[in-house]
Every structure is written in C-alpha cells, then in structure tokens.
Amino acid sequence: MYSAPGGQLLRQFEASGAAWGDGSSGPYGHDYPIPAGHYTLASFEHIDPPIASEGALQIDVADLSSDTWVRLYEAGLAHGTQSEATIGGVSLPLDGLANNGRSAIMIHGGGSNLGAQALDPDQQLCATEGCTRMHNQDLEPLLELLDGAGGTFPETVIFSVVGDPAPCSC
C-alpha cells in the first residue's frame, strides 16, 4: 500500500484475485478476476458474526467516478483520458467493472472451500467469484491504514490491479 503524493510504501499485504472461472463469462465476468485497471475503494462493512465466504470484513471496489477522476486530475495526481489513466506512475484502463458487466467486486477474507479454516487468521488464499481475497488477519490493519470510519473512507483510495492473478490451489 502506497501513499500519495509521495508514493512511499506504507505496508504490503498478501492478496489473491484468483477466481473459479466457469468458462461462461470470461475473461472478466462473474467468476473471473477483476480486470487490470484503476478502481476506488468505496465503502466497507463488518460482518458479525464472520462468514466462511467473506470473513469478518468486506471492502467495496468500484470504478472511478468522473468526479473522482476530475479531482485526481486537478490535484495533479493523475493524467490521461477518461478511458486510461496514469495514477501513481502506473498507466491502466478505467471502467473495468462496467466494461465487463460487473456490478460489484469486494476485497474480503474467508474461503468457502476451506471448511473450518476459513476464519483462521492466516487462512490459505483461495479463489473467489471475482473478488480479491486477503488473509483475515490483514483486513483490520488495512482498514486502519485507510482510516475508514462509519462504513466509508474519508478520502479517495485508489486500488490498482496490475494483471491477472496466478491460479490458487484451492
């Protein structure tokens, strides 16, 4: 995780975007990974009690709105077009969810096919329906770094996906 505008590394978190992929909606539809691109973290929800498929926290990922793009551009933090942007020195497409028929993608923990280990702090990172999975133990520290309060984030947080993930073993 990097801060702007200085761009220094704050902390790294292991995550996977591997997805089950059933052959019917590829390459980036339901059950496929989120396409490479710049996104924003929109809101979050604590899940109490935690559930195997998501863990205890889910963070909503959304396409950048045109208002967000304009704010980043006017602040000198982004340049490009409304279809591709350079943010943090990385050039990636925009509107990856809308362009691939996706309405929602999240960052979450858990692991439906892990059984009793799905809620372990350092659970294995298994494939999802197209979300990004993190270790359960890293979700709250990530939220603290993002300074989320009341279910939303106080400033724009950019989530950049730089390529397709390696397949998971579960």
C-alpha positions, 0 to 999 in steps of 0.5 A: 500500500502506497501513499500519495503524493509521495508514493512511499510504501506504507505496508504490503499485504498478501492478496489473491484475485484468483477466481473459479472461472466457469468458462461462461463469462470470461475473461472478466465476468462473474467468476473471473478476476477483476480486470487490470485497471484503476478502481476506488475503494468505496465503502466497507462493512463488518460482518458479525458474526464472520462468514466462511465466504467473506470473513469478518470484513468486506471492502467495496471496489468500484470504478472511478467516478468522473468526479473522482477522476476530475479531482485526481486530475486537478490535484495533479495526481493523475493524467490521461483520458477518461478511458486510461489513466496514469495514477501513481506512475502506473498507466491502466484502463478505467471502467473495468467493472462496467466494461465487463458487466460487473456490478460489484467486486469486494476485497474480503477474507474467508474461503468457502472451500476451506471448511473450518479454516476459513476464519483462521487468521492466516487462512490459505488464499483461495479463489473467489467469484471475482473478488480479491481475497486477503488473509483475515488477519490483514483486513483490520490493519488495512482498514486502519491504514485507510482510516475508514470510519462509519462504513466509508473512507474519508478520502479517495483510495485508489486500488490498482490491479496490475494483471491477472492473478496466478491460479490458487490451489484451492 
